[in-house]
Amino acid sequence: MNLIMQKKLAAGLSITSNGLIIILKLSAGIISGSISIISEAIHSLSDFMASVLTFFAVVKSSEPADSEHPFGHGKYEDMSGFIEGSLIILAAIYIIYESSKKLFFHEDIQMDTTLGIYVMLFASIANFIVSTILFKVAKKTNSISLFADGEHLRTDIYSSLGVMTGLILIKLTGVYILDPIIAIFVAIFIFKAGFSISKTTLNNLLDGSVPTKDIKIIEDTINSYKNNCPISYKDLKARRCGPSIDIEITILFPSDMTILKCHDICDEIENMVCKKLKNVTIMIHSEPKTEK
């Protein structure tokens, strides 16, 4: 199975799983009267919307470059990841708003926790399985949108387990005010995850540099030639574009070196970087060293 098909299947699985979980959580929340369960349903709804965006981004980013997009469609994945992060943040704000209303203006809170406990347990197990698959495919294909979707579901696991633990405590103690308090703590956790995803993908959209460790790999690869050939470099630039990394660099060669030799070294450097970083596009400009 090719990588594009794996990405599409993983995104489709996420959509199906989230759709089912939304129905279960929303039904349990309405039946039990629990704001924390309803908050989790809202969280899962944002997961579902994110999964749909991910599927769209995966399909779109897989299209080859064309006259209108000569550098390809990789940015669709970054855009999808940023929207996903924003949806998580909005979901967290809404949960805090609803929980605060129930906490401060509704003193008499009654609810049935049994159904919610079972639904939260099922949601945690289902999301663990799906997120594990998403992370595996994201790593294999360098898909930022699948990774963001996996992170989205992973936060849902922790928040579902947190709500389930709270429901068990409410069932044992009868202290129903714990329900909106738990929902607020879940929302804070969700907000943090959304902010992290948005920050990373926005950096990619604004052509921010790749991590320092990737830059070091590129530098070390070029420097490995210095023992055999007195070359140097300048103007090293690298950015992430969806699943790929775009690199631009100027390499300085001895002025008496032939064009053919310079070209061969550039090819060798390019191949080595591609093997180490995977899915890389490199543009190398050759210049003669200025003698001082």
SETORMAR-113544 format. One record per atom (N, C-alpha, C, O): z, x, y; residue in one letter. Coordinates in steps of 0.1 Angstrom, whole numbers, plus 2048, in hexadecimal, padded with zeros to 3 digits. Layout:
ZXYA;...
This chain:
8008087F4M;800800800M;80080980DM;80881280EM;7F7806816N;7F680F822N;80280C82CN;80880282AN;803815835L;80F81483EL;80E808847L;81980184AL;80280484CI;8017F8854I;8057EC84DI;80C7E3853I;8017EA840M;8057DF839M;8147DE836M;81A7D3837M;81A7EA834Q;8297EA832Q;8307E683EQ;83A7DE83EQ;82B7EA84AK;8317E6857K;8307D7859K;8397D085DK;8247D1856K;8227C2857K;82B7BB84EK;8317B0852K;82C7BF841L;8357B8837L;8437B983BL;84B7AF83AL;8487C5840A;8567C6845A;8597BD850A;8637B6851A;8507BC85AA;8527B3865A;8527A5861A;85A79D866A;8497A1858G;848793853G;85578F84BG;85A78484DG;85A799844L;86779683DL;872794847L;87B78B844L;87379B851S;87D79985CS;87C78B862S;886785864S;870787865I;86E77A86BI;87376F861I;87B766865I;870770854T;87476584BT;883765849T;88975B849T;889771848S;897772846S;89F76C852S;8A8765850S;89B77085EN;8A176B86AN;8A075C86CN;8AA756870N;894757868G;893748869G;89C741861G;8A2737865G;89E745854L;8A873F84BL;8B6740850L;8BE73684FL;8BA74C855I;8C774E859I;8CB746866I;8D6741867I;8C174486FI;8C373C87BI;8C772E877I;8D172887CI;8BF72886DI;8C271A869I;8D0719863I;8D7710866I;8D472385AL;8E1722854L;8EC72485EL;8F671C85DL;8EB72D867K;8F6730871K;8F772487AK;90372087DK;8EC71F87FL;8ED714889L;8F3708882L;8FB701888L;8EF705876S;8F46F986FS;9036FB86CS;90B6F286FS;907707868A;916709866A;91E709873A;929704873A;91870E87EG;91F70D88BG;9216FF890G;92C6FC895G;9176F788FI;9186E9893I;9216E188AI;92A6D9890I;9216E387DI;9296DC874I;9386E0876I;9416D7876I;93A6ED877S;9486F2878S;94E6F1887S;95A6F1888S;9456F1891G;94A6F189FG;94E6FF8A4G;9557008ADG;94970989DS;94D7178A0S;94471D8AAS;93871E8A8S;9497218B6I;9417288C0I;93C7368BBI;93173A8BFI;94473C8B3S;9407498AES;9357498A5S;92C7518A5S;93473E89DI;92973C894I;91C73889BI;91173D899I;91E72F8A5I;91272C8AEI;90D7388B5I;90173A8B7I;9177418BAS;91374D8C0S;90B7568B7S;90175C8BBS;90F7568ABE;90775E8A1E;8F975889EE;8F075F89CE;8F874B89FA;8EB74489EA;8E27488A9A;8D674A8A7A;8E87498B5I;8E074D8C1I;8DC75C8BFI;8D175F8C3I;8E57648BAH;8E27728B8H;8D67738AEH;8CD77B8B0H;8D776B8A3S;8CC76B899S;8BF76589FS;8B476989BS;8C075C8A9L;8B47578AFL;8AD7628B7L;8A17638B7L;8B576A8BES;8AF7768C5S;8A97808BBS;89F7868BDS;8AF7818AFD;8AA7898A4D;89C7848A0D;89278B89ED;89B77689EF;88F77089AF;8847728A4F;8797768A1F;8877708B1M;87D7738BCM;8797818BCM;86D7848BEM;88278A8B9A;87F7988B9A;87679C8ADA;86D7A48AEA;8797958A2S;871798896S;862793898S;85979A893S;86178889FV;8537838A2V;84C78D8ABV;8407908A9V;8537928B5L;84E79C8BEL;84A7A98B6L;8407AF8B9L;8537AD8ADT;8507B98A5T;8437B789DT;83B7C089CT;8427AC897F;8367A988FF;8297AA898F;81F7B0894F;82A7A48A3F;81F7A58ADF;81C7B48B1F;8117B88B1F;8277BB8B4A;8257C98B8A;81F7D28ADA;8177DA8AFA;8247CF8A0V;81F7D7895V;8107D5893V;8087DE891V;80C7C8894V;7FE7C5892V;7F67CB89DV;7EB7D189BV;7FA7C98AAK;7F37CE8B5K;7F27DD8B6K;7E87E38B9K;7FE7E48B3S;7FE7F38B4S;7F57F98A9S;7F28058AAS;7F27F289FS;7EA7F7894S;7DB7F7897S;7D47FE890S;7D87F08A2E;7C97F08A6E;7C57FE8ABE;7CD8058B1E;7B98028A8P;7B480F8ACP;7B280F8BBP;7B18048C2P;7B081B8C1A;7AD81C8CFA;7A08168D2A;7978168CAA;79F8108DED;79280A8E3D;78F80E8F1D;7978168F7D;7858088F7S;78180C905S;78C80890FS;78D80F919S;7937FD90CE;79D7F9916E;7AB800913E;7B380191CE;7AD805907H;7B980C904H;7B58198FDH;7B781B8F0H;7B0823904P;7AB82F8FEP;7B68388F7P;7B38408EFP;7C28358FBF;7CD83D8F4F;7D48358E9F;7DF8398E5F;7CE82A8E5G;7D38228DAG;7DC8178E0G;7DD8158ECG;7E38108D6H;7EB8048DAH;7FA8068D6H;8027FD8D4H;7FE8138D5G;80C8168D1G;8178118DAG;82280E8D5G;81380F8E7K;81D80A8F0K;8227FC8EEK;82D7F88F2K;81A7F58E6Y;81E7E78E2Y;82B7E78DBY;8347DE8DCY;82D7F28D3E;83A7F38CBE;8467F58D4E;8507F08D3E;8437FE8DED;84E8018E8D;8517F58F0D;85D7F28F3D;8477ED8F4M;8497E18FCM;8517D78F4M;85A7D08F9M;84D7D68E7S;8557CC8DES;8637D08DDS;86C7C88DES;8667DD8DBG;8747E28DAG;87C7DF8E6G;8887DB8E5G;8767E18F2F;87D7DE8FFF;8807CF900F;88B7CC904F;8777C78FDI;8797B88FDI;8847B48F4I;88D7AC8F7I;8847BA8E8E;88E7B88DEE;89C7BB8E3E;8A67B38E2E;89D7C78E9G;8AA7CB8EFG;8AE7C28FAG;8BA7BE8FBG;8A57BD902S;8A87B490DS;8AD7A6907S;8B67A090DS;8A77A28FCL;8AB7958F6L;8B97968F1L;8C178D8F2L;8BD7A28EBI;8CA7A48E6I;8D47A38F2I;8DF79D8F0I;8D17A98FDI;8DA7A9908I;8DC79B90DI;8E7797910I;8D179390FL;8D2786913L;8DA77D90AL;8E277590EL;8D877F8FDA;8E07788F3A;8EF77B8F4A;8F77728F3A;8F27878F7A;90078B8F8A;907785905A;912780904A;8FF784910I;90477E91CI;90776F91AI;91176A91EI;8FD769913Y;8FF75A910Y;90B757908Y;91374E90AY;90D7608FDI;91975E8F4I;92675F8FCI;92F7588FAI;926769905I;93376B90DI;93575F916I;94075B918I;92A75A91CY;92B74E925Y;93174291DY;93B73C921Y;92B73F912E;92F73490AE;93E735904E;94672C904E;941741900S;94E7448FAS;959743905S;96473E903S;955748911S;95F74791CS;962739920S;96D735923S;958730920K;95A722923K;96471C919K;96D71491CK;96171F90CK;96A719902K;97871F902K;9827188FFK;97972C906L;986733906L;98E72E912L;99B72C910L;98972B91DF;990728929F;99171992DF;99A715934F;988711927F;98770392BF;9896F991FF;9896ED922F;98A6FE913H;98C6F6908H;9986FB900H;9977038F7H;9A46F5903E;9B06FA8FCE;9B16F58EEE;9B66FC8E5E;9AC6E98EBD;9AD6E38DED;9A06E78D6D;9966E08D7D;9A16F18CDI;9956F58C6I;9986F28B7I;9A16F88B1I;9906E98B1Q;9916E68A3Q;9846E989CQ;9796E78A1Q;9856EF890M;9796F3888M;97B6F587AM;9876F6875M;9716F4872D;9716F6863D;96A704861D;95F705864D;97270D85BT;96C71B85AT;96671E84DT;95E72884CT;968716842T;963719835T;95471C834T;95072682FT;94C712839L;93E713839L;939720840L;93072783CL;93F72284CG;93B72E854G;93E73B84DG;93674484EG;94973C845I;94C74883EI;94174C834I;93C757833I;93C74182DY;932744823Y;924747829Y;91D750824Y;921740834V;91574383BV;914751841V;90A758840V;920755847M;92076384CM;91F76D842M;919778844M;92576B836L;92477482BL;915776826L;910781824L;90F76A825F;90176A821F;8F877182BF;8EF779827F;8FA76F838A;8F2775842A;8F4784843A;8EA78B845A;900789840S;903797840S;8FB79E835S;8F57A9837S;8FC798829I;8F579E81DI;8E679E820I;8DF7A881DI;8E0793824A;8D2791826A;8CD79B831A;8C37A282FA;8D479C83CN;8D07A5847N;8D27B4843N;8CA7BD847N;8DB7B783AF;8DD7C5835F;8D07C982DF;8CB7D482EF;8CC7C0824I;8C07C381CI;8B47C4824I;8AC7CE823I;8B17BB82EV;8A57BB836V;8A57C783FV;89B7CE841V;8B17CA846S;8B17D584FS;8AF7E2848S;8A97EB84ES;8B47E483CT;8B27F0834T;8A37F2831T;89E7FD832T;89C7E782EI;88E7E882CI;8867EC839I;87D7F4839I;88B7E6844L;8847E9851L;8867F7855L;87D7FE85AL;8927FD853F;89580B857F;88D81484EF;88881E853F;88B810841K;883819838K;87581983CK;86F82483DK;86F80E83FV;86180D844V;85F813851V;85581A854V;86981185AA;868817868A;868826867A;86182D86FA;87082C85FK;87183A85DK;864840858K;85F84A85CK;85E83984EK;85283D848K;84683C851K;83D845851K;84683285AT;83A830863T;83D833871T;83483287AT;849838875N;84C83C883N;84B83088CN;846831897N;84F824887S;84D81888FS;85A815897S;864812891S;8598168A4I;8648148ADI;8688058ADI;8748028AEI;85F7FC8ACS;8627ED8ACS;8697E989FS;8727E189FS;8657EF893L;86B7EB887L;87A7F1887L;8837EB882L;87B7FD88DF;88880388EF;8917FA897F;89D7F8894F;88C7F68A2A;8947ED8ABA;8977E08A4A;8A37DB8A6A;88E7DB89CD;8917CE895D;89C7D188BD;8A57C8889D;89B7DC884G;8A67E087AG;8B37E1881G;8BD7DD87CG;8B47E888DE;8C07E9894E;8C57DB898E;8D17D9898E;8BC7D389CH;8C07C58A0H;8C77BE894H;8D17B8896H;8C17BF888L;8C77B987DL;8D47C0879L;8DD7B9874L;8D57CD87BR;8E17D4877R;8ED7CF880R;8F87CE87BR;8EA7CD88DT;8F57C7895T;8F97B9891T;9057B6892T;8EF7B288BD;8F37A5886D;8FC7A587AD;90479D878D;8FA7B0872I;9037B2866I;9127B386BI;91A7AC866I;9147BC874Y;9217BF879Y;9277B3880Y;9337B087EY;91F7AC888S;9247A188FS;927795886S;93178E888S;91F79387BS;921789872S;92E78C86AS;936783867S;930798866L;93C79C85FL;94979A868L;953796863L;94779D875G;95279B87EG;95678D87FG;96178987FG;94C784881V;94E776882V;954771875V;95D768875V;94F775869M;95477185CM;96377585BM;96B76C857M;96778185FT;97578585FT;97D77C868T;988778864T;978779874G;97F77087DG;981763877G;98C75D878G;97775D871L;97875086BL;98275085FL;98A74685EL;98375B858I;98D75B84DI;99B75C853I;9A475584EI;99D76385EL;9AA763865L;9AE75686BL;9B975286AL;9A474F870I;9A6741876I;9AB73886AI;9B473086CI;9A473985FK;9A7731853K;9B573384EK;9BC72A84AK;9B974084FL;9C774384AL;9D2740854L;9DD73D850L;9CF742861T;9D974186BT;9D9733873T;9E372F878T;9CD72D873G;9CC72187BG;9CB72388AG;9CC71A892G;9C973088EV;9C973389DV;9BA7328A1V;9B273C8A0V;9B57278A5Y;9A77248A8Y;9A272B8B5Y;99672D8B7Y;9AB72F8BEI;9A77368CAI;9A17438C7I;99A7498CFI;9A37488BBL;99C7558B6L;98D7548B6L;98675E8B8L;9887488B4D;9797468B3D;97274B8BFD;9697538BED;9757468CBP;96D74B8D7P;9707598DAP;9687608E0P;97C75E8D7I;98076C8DAI;9777758D1I;97277F8D6I;9767718C4I;96D7798BBI;95F7798C0I;9587838BFI;95A76D8C5A;94C76C8C9A;94A7768D5A;93F77C8D6A;9547788DEI;9527818E9I;95178F8E5I;9497978EAI;95A7938DBF;9597A18D6F;94C7A38CFF;9467AE8D0F;9467998C8V;93979B8C2V;92F79D8CCV;9267A58CBV;9307958D7A;9267968E2A;9267A48E8A;91B7A98ECA;9317AA8EAI;9327B78F0I;92B7C18E7I;9247CA8ECI;92D7C08DAF;9277C98D0F;9187C78D1F;9107D18D1F;9137BB8D2I;9057B88D3I;8FF7BD8DFI;8F47C38DFI;9067BC8EAF;9017C18F7F;8FF7D08F7F;8F57D58FCF;9087D78F1K;9077E68F0K;8FA7EA8E8K;8F37F38ECK;8F87E38DDA;8EC7E68D5A;8DF7E38DCA;8D57EB8DCA;8DF7D88E4G;8D37D48ECG;8D07DE8F6G;8C57E18F9G;8DB7E38FDF;8D97ED908F;8D37FA902F;8CB800908F;8D87FE8F6S;8D380A8F0S;8C48098EDS;8BD8138F0S;8C07FE8E7I;8B27FC8E3I;8A97FC8F0I;89F8028F0I;8AE7F48FAS;8A67F3907S;8A480190DS;89A804913S;8AF80990DK;8AF816914K;8A481F90DK;89D826914K;8A481F900T;89B8288F9T;88D8248FBT;88482C8FET;88A8178F9T;87C8128FAT;877813909T;86B81590BT;880810912L;87C811920L;878820924L;86E82292BL;87F82991EN;87C838920N;86E83B91AN;866842921N;86A83590FN;85D836909N;852830912N;848836914N;855824917L;84B81D91FL;84982492CL;83E824932L;85382B932L;85283393EL;84E84193BL;84E84A944L;84984492FD;84485192BD;84F85C92DD;84C867931D;85B858929G;866862929G;86386C91EG;85C869914G;86987891FS;867882915S;86D87F907S;877877907S;8688858FDV;86E8838EFV;87B88B8EFV;87E8938F7V;8838888E4P;8908908E3P;88E89F8E3P;8848A48DFP;8998A58E7T;8998B48E8T;8958BB8DBT;88F8C58DBT;89A8B58D0K;8988BC8C3K;8898BC8C0K;8848C58B9K;8818B28C4D;8738B28C2D;86C8BC8CBD;8628C38C7D;8708BD8D7I;86B8C78E0I;86D8D58DAI;8648DE8DBI;8798D78D5K;87C8E58CFK;8738E88C3K;86F8F38C1K;8708DE8BBI;8668E08B0I;8598E58B5I;8538EE8AFI;8548DF8C0I;8478E38C6I;8488F18CBI;83F8F98C9I;8538F48D2E;8559018D8E;85690C8CDE;8509178CEE;85E9098C3D;8609138B8D;8529168B1D;8509218ACD;84A90B8AFT;83D90D8A9T;8349178B1T;82E91F8ABT;8349158BEI;82C91E8C6I;83192C8C6I;82A9368C5I;83F92D8C7N;84593A8C8N;8439428BBN;84494E8BBN;84193B8B0S;8409428A3S;83394A8A3S;83295389AS;82A9488ACY;81D9508ACY;81F95D8B5Y;8169658B5Y;82A95E8BCK;82B9698C5K;82C9778BEK;8289818C4K;8309778B2N;8319838ABN;8239898A7N;8219958A6N;81A97F8A5N;80C9838A1N;8029838ADN;7F898A8ADN;80597B8B7C;7FC97A8C2C;8049788CFC;80D96F8CFC;80297F8D9P;80997E8E6P;8069728EEP;8009738F9P;8099668E9I;80695A8F0I;8139548F7I;81E9588F3I;81194B900S;81C944907S;81893690AS;80C933907S;82092E910Y;81C921913Y;82391C920Y;82C922925Y;81D911925K;82390A931K;81F8FC931K;8178F7929K;8258F493AD;8228E693CD;8238DE92FD;81A8D692CD;82E8E0927L;82F8D891BL;8348CA91EL;83F8C9924L;82D8C091AK;8318B291CK;8308AB90FK;8268AD907K;8398A290CA;83989A900A;83F88C903A;84A88C909A;8398828FER;83E874900R;83C86D8F3R;8338708EBR;8448628F1R;8428598E5R;83984D8EAR;83C8478F4R;83084A8E1C;82783E8E4C;8278368D7C;81F8388CEC;83182C8D6G;8328248CAG;83682D8BFG;8408348C0G;82E82D8B4P;8328358A8P;82E8448A9P;83184C8A0P;8268478B3S;8218558B4S;82785D8C0S;82D8578C9S;82586A8C0I;8298738CBI;81D8798D1I;81487F8CAI;81B8788DED;81087E8E5D;81588B8ECD;81F88B8F3D;80E8968E9I;8128A48EEI;8078AA8F6I;7FC8AA8F2I;80B8AF902E;8018B790AE;8088C590CE;8138C6910E;8008CF90BI;8058DD90DI;7FA8E6911I;7EF8E590DI;7FD8F0919T;7F48FB91DT;7F9908916T;80490C918T;7F090E90FI;7F391B908I;7EC92690FI;7E0925911I;7F3931912L;7ED93C919L;7EA94790FL;7F394C907L;7DD94B90EF;7D9956905F;7D596290DF;7D2962919F;7D596E906P;7D097A90CP;7C2978911P;7BA97190AP;7BE97D91CS;7B197B923S;7A698091AS;79A97C91CS;7A898A912D;79D99090AD;79C9898FCD;79398E8F4D;7A397F8F9M;7A29788ECM;79696F8EDM;7939698F7M;78F96E8E1T;7839668E0T;7879578E0T;7929538DDT;77D94F8E5I;77F9408E5I;78293B8D7I;78A9328D4I;77B9418CDL;77D93D8BFL;78B93F8BAL;7919378B3L;79094B8BDK;79E94F8B9K;7A89458BFK;7B19418B9K;7A69438CCC;7AF93A8D3C;7AF92C8CDC;7B99258CBC;7A39278CAH;7A191A8C4H;7A89198B6H;7AE90F8B3H;7A69248AED;7AD9248A1D;7BC9238A2D;7C291C89AD;7C292B8ABI;7D092B8ADI;7D591D8B2I;7DF9188ADI;7CD9178BBC;7D19098BFC;7D18FF8B4C;7DA8F78B3C;7C79008ABD;7C68F889FD;7D28FA896D;7D88F0891D;7D6906894E;7E190988BE;7EE904891E;7F68FE88AE;7F090589EI;7FC9008A4I;7FC8F18A3I;8078EB8A0I;7F18EB8A6E;7F08DC8A5E;7F48D7897E;7FB8CD896E;7EE8DD88DN;7F18D987FN;7FF8DB87BN;8058D2875N;8068E6880M;8148E887CM;81D8DE883M;8268D987DM;81A8DB890V;8228D1897V;8208C3891V;82A8BC88FV;8148C088DC;8128B3887C;8198B1879C;81E8A6876C;81A8BC872K;8218BC865K;8308BA867K;8378B385FK;8358C0872K;8448BF874K;8488B287BK;8538AD878K;8408AD884L;8448A188BL;83E894886L;843889889L;83389587FK;82B88A87AK;826881885K;82B880890K;81A87B883N;81487188CN;81487689AN;8198708A3N;80D88189CV;80D8888A9V;7FF8898AEV;7F688C8A7V;7FD8878BBT;7F088A8C2T;7F38968CCT;7FB8958D5T;7EB8A18CAI;7EE8AD8D3I;7E18B08DBI;7D68B08D5I;7E38B28E7M;7D88B78F0M;7DC8C58F5M;7E68C68FDM;7D58CF8F1I;7D88DD8F5I;7CE8E28FEI;7C28E28FCI;7D28E890AH;7C98EE913H;7CB8FD913H;7D7902914H;7C1905911S;7C2913911S;7BF91A91ES;7B5916925S;7C7924921E;7C592B92EE;7C793A92BE;7CF93E923E;7BF943932P;7C2951931P;7CF955938P;7D294F943P;7D695E933K;7E296393AK;7DE96B947K;7D4972947K;7E6968951T;7E496F95DT;7EB97D95DT;7F797D95CT;7E498795EE;7EA99595DE;7F199896AE;7EC995975E;7FE99C969K;8069A0975K;8089AF976K;80E9B497FK;
